Amino acid sequence: MNSFFPASYSTLLSSALADLVSRKYGWAAVQCEFLVRGVGDTYLVESGGDRYILRVYRSSHRNRVQIGAEVDLLLALQRAAVPVSFPIPDQSGEYIHPVAAVEGQRYAVLFSYAEGRSASILNEAQLGDLGLHMARFHQISAGLELSDVRWHFDLQTTLFGPMTRLKPYFSEDPAGYAWLEQAVEQVVRKLAQLDMSAFSTGYCHFDFLPKNFHFDGDSVTFFDFDFMGRGWLVNDIMTFWQHMTIDVHFGRMTSDAFNQAYAHFLAAYRACRPVSDQELEAIPYLTLGFWLFYSDFHTTHDEFYAYVQPGHLRIRIRFIQQLMKKYWPDPFPAPALPG
């Protein structure tokens, strides 16, 4: 008989995870410290003067097959010398470790530590390294067929599906939802004018924001491939482009500095692999799918419920409107939203 009260989520004890790592890897004096919650829980592991990252995935969001695909991708990137935080096998050669939590089976993976720190405003050398290695990542991912494709990033998964699932959260703001419907229609019309069948596809990171790569000096290391899936590779360029437009919006970067930084990043990317003018033309419109995809995800995870409350959704829509007005070549007039 189960003596525990049922739970949907539990925070695993750091000391018990330290014991797990010590047993699996044969390391002495292992220390483990809880860092942050997300799609899974992240812990800092230290042993013998070395640092590692332990990710414990939520069973409600990632199953073993999906985690295995992430591991396979990262190992392929490691073999190709793409700078990533990569999975580390235990003494038996296993990468994925089952953990019997109160809520059911969870899985843990130990990763190498990405040295350095996050940087929001990048210098020319960092922009060049980021562009080069994002392109090298895409060279590898475009040719991979993993055991599980996880999900596809397409119009269904980034626009239509999220809009359907988000509708109940706009019960207090039907005007805001109607505006989003108009925006989706405009994206669809614009993208239909492009030959998207010619766009490069492969496994995307889909979250290339500064929080997901570190710079050690001018050298980048990528991590946090939680949302990796198959789709148009230009999506990854889009997420970094979106980050810089947000920096401009909040005054952390001037428009001129943004244009120079983006050009430098793109030149480094294109020196390694091509990206077409049509792919770049699609970027401002693909950003709406980025916002809707992650808003949809927020409805599934208690850590992010605040982001789908009516007041926050109104703020987000106004923010998206402001970005569209500035960066979409042909934005439609934004209707006034209720206060």
VORO-972766 format. One record per residue (C-alpha): x, y, z; residue in one letter; residue number from 1. Coordinates in steps of 0.1 Angstrom, whole numbers, plus 5000, padded with zeros to 4 digits. Layout:
N
[[X; Y; Z]; "a"; NUM];
...
END
This chain:
339
[[5000; 5000; 5000]; "m"; 1];
[[5013; 5034; 4991]; "n"; 2];
[[5020; 5054; 5023]; "s"; 3];
[[5026; 5087; 5005]; "f"; 4];
[[4999; 5112; 4997]; "f"; 5];
[[4997; 5115; 4959]; "p"; 6];
[[5016; 5144; 4943]; "a"; 7];
[[5019; 5158; 4908]; "s"; 8];
[[5054; 5171; 4914]; "y"; 9];
[[5081; 5168; 4941]; "s"; 10];
[[5114; 5185; 4946]; "t"; 11];
[[5140; 5157; 4950]; "l"; 12];
[[5164; 5160; 4980]; "l"; 13];
[[5199; 5172; 4969]; "s"; 14];
[[5217; 5149; 4993]; "s"; 15];
[[5199; 5119; 4979]; "a"; 16];
[[5208; 5129; 4944]; "l"; 17];
[[5244; 5133; 4954]; "a"; 18];
[[5243; 5097; 4967]; "d"; 19];
[[5228; 5086; 4934]; "l"; 20];
[[5256; 5102; 4914]; "v"; 21];
[[5282; 5088; 4937]; "s"; 22];
[[5269; 5053; 4932]; "r"; 23];
[[5264; 5055; 4895]; "k"; 24];
[[5296; 5073; 4887]; "y"; 25];
[[5319; 5059; 4914]; "g"; 26];
[[5328; 5093; 4926]; "w"; 27];
[[5336; 5102; 4962]; "a"; 28];
[[5326; 5133; 4981]; "a"; 29];
[[5298; 5144; 4957]; "v"; 30];
[[5280; 5176; 4965]; "q"; 31];
[[5247; 5186; 4950]; "c"; 32];
[[5229; 5219; 4951]; "e"; 33];
[[5194; 5227; 4938]; "f"; 34];
[[5195; 5256; 4913]; "l"; 35];
[[5163; 5262; 4894]; "v"; 36];
[[5129; 5248; 4883]; "r"; 37];
[[5119; 5247; 4846]; "g"; 38];
[[5108; 5219; 4823]; "v"; 39];
[[5127; 5199; 4848]; "g"; 40];
[[5148; 5206; 4879]; "d"; 41];
[[5184; 5217; 4876]; "t"; 42];
[[5211; 5209; 4902]; "y"; 43];
[[5248; 5218; 4904]; "l"; 44];
[[5270; 5187; 4911]; "v"; 45];
[[5306; 5190; 4923]; "e"; 46];
[[5331; 5163; 4928]; "s"; 47];
[[5369; 5162; 4927]; "g"; 48];
[[5371; 5199; 4919]; "g"; 49];
[[5349; 5195; 4888]; "d"; 50];
[[5314; 5208; 4882]; "r"; 51];
[[5285; 5192; 4864]; "y"; 52];
[[5248; 5199; 4858]; "i"; 53];
[[5222; 5173; 4868]; "l"; 54];
[[5188; 5177; 4851]; "r"; 55];
[[5158; 5158; 4866]; "v"; 56];
[[5130; 5159; 4841]; "y"; 57];
[[5093; 5161; 4850]; "r"; 58];
[[5075; 5129; 4840]; "s"; 59];
[[5045; 5151; 4830]; "s"; 60];
[[5065; 5169; 4803]; "h"; 61];
[[5093; 5145; 4791]; "r"; 62];
[[5092; 5107; 4787]; "n"; 63];
[[5122; 5085; 4784]; "r"; 64];
[[5121; 5083; 4746]; "v"; 65];
[[5120; 5121; 4743]; "q"; 66];
[[5149; 5124; 4767]; "i"; 67];
[[5168; 5098; 4747]; "g"; 68];
[[5164; 5118; 4716]; "a"; 69];
[[5179; 5149; 4733]; "e"; 70];
[[5208; 5127; 4745]; "v"; 71];
[[5214; 5114; 4710]; "d"; 72];
[[5214; 5149; 4695]; "l"; 73];
[[5239; 5162; 4721]; "l"; 74];
[[5262; 5132; 4717]; "l"; 75];
[[5262; 5138; 4679]; "a"; 76];
[[5270; 5174; 4684]; "l"; 77];
[[5298; 5165; 4709]; "q"; 78];
[[5313; 5141; 4684]; "r"; 79];
[[5313; 5169; 4658]; "a"; 80];
[[5331; 5192; 4683]; "a"; 81];
[[5301; 5216; 4684]; "v"; 82];
[[5304; 5234; 4718]; "p"; 83];
[[5276; 5220; 4739]; "v"; 84];
[[5269; 5208; 4774]; "s"; 85];
[[5269; 5171; 4767]; "f"; 86];
[[5256; 5140; 4786]; "p"; 87];
[[5281; 5120; 4807]; "i"; 88];
[[5278; 5082; 4809]; "p"; 89];
[[5280; 5064; 4842]; "d"; 90];
[[5302; 5034; 4850]; "q"; 91];
[[5279; 5012; 4830]; "s"; 92];
[[5277; 5034; 4800]; "g"; 93];
[[5242; 5046; 4809]; "e"; 94];
[[5231; 5082; 4804]; "y"; 95];
[[5195; 5082; 4816]; "i"; 96];
[[5189; 5073; 4853]; "h"; 97];
[[5154; 5065; 4865]; "p"; 98];
[[5143; 5080; 4898]; "v"; 99];
[[5113; 5067; 4917]; "a"; 100];
[[5097; 5099; 4929]; "a"; 101];
[[5064; 5103; 4948]; "v"; 102];
[[5046; 5113; 4916]; "e"; 103];
[[5060; 5084; 4896]; "g"; 104];
[[5090; 5076; 4875]; "q"; 105];
[[5113; 5105; 4867]; "r"; 106];
[[5146; 5105; 4848]; "y"; 107];
[[5179; 5123; 4856]; "a"; 108];
[[5208; 5130; 4832]; "v"; 109];
[[5242; 5144; 4842]; "l"; 110];
[[5258; 5170; 4818]; "f"; 111];
[[5291; 5186; 4815]; "s"; 112];
[[5293; 5221; 4829]; "y"; 113];
[[5291; 5250; 4805]; "a"; 114];
[[5320; 5273; 4817]; "e"; 115];
[[5316; 5310; 4816]; "g"; 116];
[[5284; 5330; 4821]; "r"; 117];
[[5255; 5344; 4802]; "s"; 118];
[[5260; 5377; 4783]; "a"; 119];
[[5231; 5398; 4769]; "s"; 120];
[[5251; 5423; 4749]; "i"; 121];
[[5278; 5405; 4729]; "l"; 122];
[[5310; 5419; 4714]; "n"; 123];
[[5321; 5412; 4678]; "e"; 124];
[[5341; 5381; 4687]; "a"; 125];
[[5312; 5366; 4707]; "q"; 126];
[[5287; 5374; 4679]; "l"; 127];
[[5311; 5357; 4654]; "g"; 128];
[[5315; 5326; 4676]; "d"; 129];
[[5278; 5324; 4682]; "l"; 130];
[[5270; 5327; 4645]; "g"; 131];
[[5296; 5301; 4635]; "l"; 132];
[[5286; 5275; 4660]; "h"; 133];
[[5249; 5279; 4656]; "m"; 134];
[[5256; 5272; 4619]; "a"; 135];
[[5278; 5242; 4628]; "r"; 136];
[[5250; 5229; 4650]; "f"; 137];
[[5226; 5232; 4621]; "h"; 138];
[[5250; 5215; 4597]; "q"; 139];
[[5249; 5184; 4620]; "i"; 140];
[[5212; 5186; 4630]; "s"; 141];
[[5200; 5189; 4593]; "a"; 142];
[[5215; 5155; 4586]; "g"; 143];
[[5203; 5136; 4617]; "l"; 144];
[[5174; 5112; 4620]; "e"; 145];
[[5169; 5105; 4656]; "l"; 146];
[[5150; 5075; 4671]; "s"; 147];
[[5123; 5099; 4682]; "d"; 148];
[[5116; 5132; 4663]; "v"; 149];
[[5100; 5147; 4695]; "r"; 150];
[[5078; 5173; 4678]; "w"; 151];
[[5078; 5195; 4647]; "h"; 152];
[[5079; 5232; 4647]; "f"; 153];
[[5054; 5242; 4620]; "d"; 154];
[[5023; 5264; 4617]; "l"; 155];
[[5002; 5238; 4635]; "q"; 156];
[[5024; 5235; 4666]; "t"; 157];
[[5034; 5272; 4668]; "t"; 158];
[[5002; 5290; 4657]; "l"; 159];
[[4970; 5270; 4652]; "f"; 160];
[[4973; 5245; 4681]; "g"; 161];
[[4984; 5271; 4707]; "p"; 162];
[[4956; 5294; 4696]; "m"; 163];
[[4930; 5267; 4702]; "t"; 164];
[[4944; 5258; 4737]; "r"; 165];
[[4949; 5294; 4747]; "l"; 166];
[[4913; 5305; 4739]; "k"; 167];
[[4899; 5297; 4774]; "p"; 168];
[[4926; 5319; 4790]; "y"; 169];
[[4912; 5349; 4771]; "f"; 170];
[[4876; 5347; 4785]; "s"; 171];
[[4881; 5381; 4801]; "e"; 172];
[[4897; 5396; 4770]; "d"; 173];
[[4879; 5385; 4738]; "p"; 174];
[[4893; 5416; 4721]; "a"; 175];
[[4929; 5405; 4728]; "g"; 176];
[[4921; 5370; 4714]; "y"; 177];
[[4905; 5385; 4683]; "a"; 178];
[[4936; 5406; 4677]; "w"; 179];
[[4958; 5375; 4680]; "l"; 180];
[[4935; 5357; 4654]; "e"; 181];
[[4941; 5386; 4630]; "q"; 182];
[[4978; 5385; 4636]; "a"; 183];
[[4979; 5347; 4629]; "v"; 184];
[[4960; 5353; 4597]; "e"; 185];
[[4985; 5379; 4586]; "q"; 186];
[[5014; 5356; 4594]; "v"; 187];
[[4998; 5328; 4573]; "v"; 188];
[[4993; 5352; 4544]; "r"; 189];
[[5028; 5364; 4545]; "k"; 190];
[[5044; 5330; 4548]; "l"; 191];
[[5023; 5317; 4519]; "a"; 192];
[[5041; 5343; 4497]; "q"; 193];
[[5074; 5326; 4504]; "l"; 194];
[[5087; 5292; 4491]; "d"; 195];
[[5089; 5276; 4526]; "m"; 196];
[[5095; 5242; 4509]; "s"; 197];
[[5130; 5254; 4502]; "a"; 198];
[[5137; 5264; 4538]; "f"; 199];
[[5164; 5243; 4555]; "s"; 200];
[[5150; 5219; 4581]; "t"; 201];
[[5166; 5199; 4609]; "g"; 202];
[[5166; 5198; 4647]; "y"; 203];
[[5161; 5232; 4662]; "c"; 204];
[[5170; 5244; 4697]; "h"; 205];
[[5141; 5269; 4696]; "f"; 206];
[[5152; 5288; 4726]; "d"; 207];
[[5185; 5305; 4717]; "f"; 208];
[[5183; 5332; 4743]; "l"; 209];
[[5213; 5343; 4763]; "p"; 210];
[[5201; 5323; 4793]; "k"; 211];
[[5208; 5291; 4773]; "n"; 212];
[[5244; 5297; 4763]; "f"; 213];
[[5275; 5307; 4782]; "h"; 214];
[[5306; 5326; 4771]; "f"; 215];
[[5339; 5317; 4785]; "d"; 216];
[[5358; 5348; 4772]; "g"; 217];
[[5347; 5349; 4736]; "d"; 218];
[[5339; 5312; 4733]; "s"; 219];
[[5303; 5300; 4734]; "v"; 220];
[[5288; 5268; 4748]; "t"; 221];
[[5252; 5259; 4742]; "f"; 222];
[[5229; 5241; 4767]; "f"; 223];
[[5193; 5236; 4777]; "d"; 224];
[[5179; 5217; 4746]; "f"; 225];
[[5147; 5210; 4765]; "d"; 226];
[[5125; 5222; 4736]; "f"; 227];
[[5145; 5207; 4707]; "m"; 228];
[[5124; 5195; 4679]; "g"; 229];
[[5124; 5193; 4641]; "r"; 230];
[[5115; 5223; 4620]; "g"; 231];
[[5128; 5252; 4599]; "w"; 232];
[[5164; 5260; 4611]; "l"; 233];
[[5158; 5297; 4607]; "v"; 234];
[[5137; 5294; 4638]; "n"; 235];
[[5169; 5294; 4658]; "d"; 236];
[[5182; 5326; 4641]; "i"; 237];
[[5147; 5340; 4648]; "m"; 238];
[[5149; 5334; 4686]; "t"; 239];
[[5183; 5353; 4688]; "f"; 240];
[[5170; 5381; 4666]; "w"; 241];
[[5139; 5384; 4688]; "q"; 242];
[[5162; 5387; 4719]; "h"; 243];
[[5180; 5416; 4703]; "m"; 244];
[[5148; 5434; 4693]; "t"; 245];
[[5137; 5431; 4729]; "i"; 246];
[[5170; 5447; 4741]; "d"; 247];
[[5163; 5476; 4717]; "v"; 248];
[[5127; 5479; 4730]; "h"; 249];
[[5139; 5483; 4766]; "f"; 250];
[[5168; 5506; 4758]; "g"; 251];
[[5196; 5482; 4765]; "r"; 252];
[[5208; 5485; 4729]; "m"; 253];
[[5204; 5511; 4702]; "t"; 254];
[[5188; 5503; 4668]; "s"; 255];
[[5222; 5510; 4651]; "d"; 256];
[[5240; 5487; 4675]; "a"; 257];
[[5214; 5460; 4669]; "f"; 258];
[[5217; 5463; 4631]; "n"; 259];
[[5255; 5460; 4633]; "q"; 260];
[[5254; 5431; 4658]; "a"; 261];
[[5229; 5412; 4637]; "y"; 262];
[[5249; 5417; 4605]; "a"; 263];
[[5280; 5405; 4622]; "h"; 264];
[[5263; 5374; 4636]; "f"; 265];
[[5247; 5366; 4602]; "l"; 266];
[[5280; 5370; 4584]; "a"; 267];
[[5296; 5345; 4607]; "a"; 268];
[[5267; 5321; 4602]; "y"; 269];
[[5267; 5324; 4564]; "r"; 270];
[[5305; 5318; 4563]; "a"; 271];
[[5297; 5283; 4575]; "c"; 272];
[[5263; 5275; 4559]; "r"; 273];
[[5239; 5294; 4537]; "p"; 274];
[[5206; 5310; 4548]; "v"; 275];
[[5184; 5324; 4521]; "s"; 276];
[[5170; 5359; 4518]; "d"; 277];
[[5135; 5344; 4520]; "q"; 278];
[[5143; 5326; 4552]; "e"; 279];
[[5155; 5359; 4567]; "l"; 280];
[[5124; 5376; 4554]; "e"; 281];
[[5102; 5352; 4573]; "a"; 282];
[[5119; 5359; 4607]; "i"; 283];
[[5097; 5388; 4620]; "p"; 284];
[[5066; 5367; 4612]; "y"; 285];
[[5079; 5335; 4628]; "l"; 286];
[[5083; 5354; 4661]; "t"; 287];
[[5045; 5352; 4667]; "l"; 288];
[[5048; 5314; 4667]; "g"; 289];
[[5076; 5317; 4693]; "f"; 290];
[[5053; 5337; 4716]; "w"; 291];
[[5023; 5315; 4711]; "l"; 292];
[[5043; 5282; 4715]; "f"; 293];
[[5057; 5292; 4748]; "y"; 294];
[[5024; 5308; 4761]; "s"; 295];
[[5008; 5274; 4753]; "d"; 296];
[[5036; 5256; 4772]; "f"; 297];
[[5030; 5279; 4802]; "h"; 298];
[[4994; 5266; 4805]; "t"; 299];
[[5009; 5231; 4812]; "t"; 300];
[[5034; 5239; 4839]; "h"; 301];
[[5026; 5252; 4874]; "d"; 302];
[[5058; 5272; 4876]; "e"; 303];
[[5045; 5295; 4848]; "f"; 304];
[[5008; 5298; 4855]; "y"; 305];
[[5012; 5335; 4864]; "a"; 306];
[[5021; 5341; 4827]; "y"; 307];
[[4987; 5331; 4815]; "v"; 308];
[[4966; 5351; 4839]; "q"; 309];
[[4944; 5378; 4823]; "p"; 310];
[[4965; 5408; 4834]; "g"; 311];
[[4998; 5393; 4822]; "h"; 312];
[[4983; 5382; 4789]; "l"; 313];
[[4971; 5418; 4782]; "r"; 314];
[[5006; 5431; 4789]; "i"; 315];
[[5021; 5405; 4766]; "r"; 316];
[[4998; 5413; 4738]; "i"; 317];
[[5006; 5450; 4740]; "r"; 318];
[[5043; 5441; 4740]; "f"; 319];
[[5039; 5419; 4709]; "i"; 320];
[[5020; 5447; 4692]; "q"; 321];
[[5048; 5472; 4699]; "q"; 322];
[[5074; 5448; 4685]; "l"; 323];
[[5053; 5441; 4654]; "m"; 324];
[[5047; 5478; 4648]; "k"; 325];
[[5085; 5484; 4648]; "k"; 326];
[[5098; 5452; 4630]; "y"; 327];
[[5071; 5439; 4608]; "w"; 328];
[[5075; 5455; 4573]; "p"; 329];
[[5037; 5457; 4569]; "d"; 330];
[[5020; 5455; 4603]; "p"; 331];
[[4982; 5460; 4604]; "f"; 332];
[[4968; 5486; 4628]; "p"; 333];
[[4966; 5474; 4663]; "a"; 334];
[[4931; 5478; 4678]; "p"; 335];
[[4929; 5494; 4713]; "a"; 336];
[[4928; 5467; 4740]; "l"; 337];
[[4907; 5470; 4771]; "p"; 338];
[[4926; 5483; 4801]; "g"; 339];
END
